[in-house]
Amino acid sequence: MRVRGVCGTIAGVGLLASGCVEALADDEWGDEAIEARDGGSTTCPVWRCGFNSAEVNGRAIRELNLDGLANAEGVRIVGFVPPALGLLSLQESELGVEKGALVARSAQGTTLRGAQLIGATILVQSPGSLLPLPITVLGHQKIDSWAEGAPQVSTYALVYPDLNALIGVRNVCTGDLLDVLTSAVTVIGGETYDLATKTIQPDKPRWLTLACAGSAAAKLQLMNYGPQSDFDGAGHPASLAQRQATLRMITADYCGTGHSYTQNGTPLHWENAAGTVVSAGELGAMEAVWSAGGALCLEAQRLASAEVACDLPACDAFSLAEGEWVTYVPGA
């Protein structure tokens, strides 16, 4: 049984489905409609604040290769089992990612996606383990994109067995996840992310990134800046430079060196050059204008006490026309 499939071509670093907390953070609070839509609390919605890393038994699975190559933690896919009652159950099948969603295809042309994949199992193996560990799709939910006019985003509840857990299974997303069966992961196909430098590693069609709710990777997907997203309405994704600027913006990587000048739960408002992602209400004081290299200028910082290591000009002479994003600090 082969495991294949990523089509096309961000996520974040320390902001992906990784365990780096500092970059998971910046949230646009106060929009009750968004809170209700995302199914979160009144203080911070699930898909804005979210959870920490995607891991299985202490091994990171923030990225996986569909050809069975090991990731940085030595974890690799060794098989895929379709749902027991699915049309592919007796057929050789291939796992893939298309337009930011998992798909399973048989050689006979049958395709399963969305809720049809509930019950499917991805078999992964860690270094030193004798048996593969099953990661099961126990839920699927579509949530609204944060971008005007963009399609909904597929999210999944991925769990694995753990005899020490209260109900015998754990969600691959950890941290403050209280409901094990929460659909807490979105899938990004075709690229991975360097956690130290916060840079995109594009054109990797056989890789997928698992981005937990609240991570910069998931936010990038929700903003319609994913590598498989229809950004321009004509079927084309945002450019690599646009995606990189979005990653720098979400993680407050002012200097473009990979260092984040923010922390989880820091309020932030934003608007993009295309006008498709704009925070509701009063935007607050301008923070920065963003490009792929980081901040072009800097005014009010997300964390007022942070000592920024690079010398950036004030934003008097800059506007959204010079960058991909402008961010604002509410209440500053």
Backbone hydrogen bonds, N-H to C=O, Kabsch-Sander energy under -0.5 kcal/mol:
donor,donor_aa,acceptor,acceptor_aa,energy
4,R,2,R,-0.6
7,C,97,V,-2.9
9,T,227,P,-0.9
14,G,12,G,-0.5
21,V,19,G,-0.8
23,A,14,G,-0.9
24,L,21,V,-2.1
26,D,250,I,-0.6
27,D,266,T,-1.8
29,W,27,D,-0.9
32,E,30,G,-0.9
35,E,31,D,-2.3
36,A,32,E,-2.5
37,R,33,A,-2.4
38,D,34,I,-2.8
39,G,35,E,-0.6
39,G,36,A,-0.7
40,G,35,E,-1.7
41,S,44,C,-0.9
48,R,45,P,-1.4
49,C,45,P,-2.8
50,G,45,P,-0.7
51,F,213,A,-2.5
52,N,174,T,-2.3
54,A,17,A,-1.9
55,E,53,S,-0.7
55,E,172,V,-2.7
56,V,59,R,-3.1
59,R,56,V,-2.1
61,I,54,A,-2.1
64,L,208,L,-2.3
65,N,69,L,-0.7
66,L,206,R,-3.1
68,G,65,N,-1.4
71,N,75,V,-2.3
74,G,71,N,-2.2
76,R,125,Q,-1.8
77,I,65,N,-0.6
78,V,123,L,-3.1
79,G,123,L,-1.2
81,V,121,T,-3.1
86,G,83,P,-1.6
89,S,86,G,-1.5
91,Q,88,L,-2.2
94,E,105,R,-2.6
96,G,103,V,-2.6
97,V,5,G,-1.8
98,E,101,A,-2.7
101,A,98,E,-0.9
103,V,96,G,-2.3
104,A,112,L,-2.3
105,R,94,E,-2.3
106,S,110,T,-2.3
107,A,92,E,-1.1
109,G,106,S,-1.8
112,L,104,A,-2.8
114,G,102,L,-0.6
116,Q,113,R,-1.9
117,L,114,G,-1.9
118,I,115,A,-1.5
119,G,137,V,-3.4
120,A,117,L,-2.7
121,T,81,V,-2.9
122,I,135,I,-3.1
123,L,79,G,-2.6
123,L,121,T,-0.6
124,V,122,I,-0.6
124,V,133,L,-2.4
125,Q,76,R,-2.4
129,S,126,S,-1.8
133,L,124,V,-3.7
135,I,122,I,-2.8
136,T,134,P,-0.6
136,T,159,V,-2.8
137,V,120,A,-2.7
138,L,136,T,-0.9
138,L,157,A,-2.8
139,G,157,A,-0.9
141,Q,155,T,-2.3
143,I,153,V,-2.3
146,W,222,L,-2.9
147,A,222,L,-0.8
148,E,276,T,-2.8
150,A,147,A,-1.7
153,V,143,I,-3.1
155,T,141,Q,-2.7
156,Y,185,V,-2.6
157,A,139,G,-2.0
158,L,156,Y,-0.7
159,V,136,T,-2.2
159,V,157,A,-0.5
160,Y,170,R,-2.3
162,D,168,G,-2.7
165,A,162,D,-1.7
168,G,165,A,-0.8
170,R,160,Y,-2.6
172,V,158,L,-2.5
174,T,53,S,-2.3
178,L,176,D,-0.7
180,V,178,L,-0.8
182,T,179,D,-1.9
184,A,156,Y,-1.1
184,A,182,T,-1.3
185,V,156,Y,-1.8
186,T,211,A,-2.3
187,V,100,G,-0.6
188,I,209,T,-2.6
189,G,187,V,-0.5
190,G,207,W,-2.8
192,T,201,Q,-2.0
194,D,199,T,-2.8
195,L,193,Y,-0.7
198,K,194,D,-1.6
199,T,194,D,-0.8
201,Q,192,T,-3.2
204,K,190,G,-3.2
207,W,204,K,-2.1
208,L,64,L,-2.5
209,T,188,I,-3.2
210,L,62,R,-2.3
211,A,186,T,-2.8
211,A,209,T,-0.7
212,C,210,L,-0.7
213,A,184,A,-2.4
214,G,47,W,-0.6
215,S,212,C,-2.2
217,A,15,L,-3.0
219,K,215,S,-2.3
220,L,216,A,-2.5
221,Q,217,A,-1.9
222,L,218,A,-2.5
223,M,219,K,-1.9
224,N,221,Q,-1.6
225,Y,220,L,-2.5
228,Q,9,T,-0.6
229,S,226,G,-1.5
231,F,229,S,-1.2
231,F,236,H,-1.9
232,D,236,H,-1.5
243,R,239,S,-2.5
244,Q,240,L,-2.7
245,A,241,A,-2.2
246,T,242,Q,-1.8
247,L,243,R,-2.2
248,R,244,Q,-2.4
249,M,245,A,-2.3
250,I,246,T,-2.7
251,T,247,L,-1.9
252,A,248,R,-0.5
252,A,249,M,-1.2
253,D,248,R,-2.3
254,Y,252,A,-1.7
256,G,253,D,-0.9
261,Y,252,A,-2.2
261,Y,259,H,-0.5
262,T,260,S,-0.7
265,G,25,A,-0.7
266,T,263,Q,-1.5
268,L,27,D,-2.4
269,H,328,Y,-2.6
271,E,326,V,-1.7
272,N,277,V,-1.3
273,A,324,E,-2.3
275,G,272,N,-1.3
279,S,270,W,-2.5
285,A,329,V,-1.5
287,E,327,T,-3.5
288,A,327,T,-0.8
289,V,297,C,-0.7
290,W,325,W,-2.7
291,S,294,G,-2.8
294,G,291,S,-1.6
295,A,254,Y,-2.4
296,L,289,V,-3.4
297,C,289,V,-0.8
298,L,313,P,-2.6
299,E,287,E,-3.3
300,A,286,M,-2.0
304,A,302,R,-0.6
306,A,303,L,-1.7
308,V,306,A,-0.8
312,L,310,C,-0.8
318,F,315,C,-1.5
322,E,319,S,-1.8
323,G,320,L,-1.0
324,E,290,W,-3.1
325,W,290,W,-1.0
326,V,271,E,-2.2
327,T,288,A,-2.3
328,Y,269,H,-2.6
329,V,285,A,-3.0
332,A,329,V,-1.8
